[in-house]
């Protein structure tokens, strides 16, 4: 399973490790992901989401149903 948030669409990014001597080596900046289980009241079922910390804040702010609809419109959720 890829490192992509199903609510925000955040992905791992590439960048550089920069040493004290300014030598650069490639590295990845991973997303802060969790696998979390939510109870979806509107559908009366449990769902598992691979979600970032920012996605968790969005769900707390606008609600699970609105966040899932928003993610589906943007194409982040493949359900």
Beta strands, then each sheet from edge to edge (+ up, - down):
strand 1: 13-18
strand 2: 24-29
strand 3: 33-40
strand 4: 45-52
sheet 1: 1+ 2-
sheet 2: 3+ 4-
end
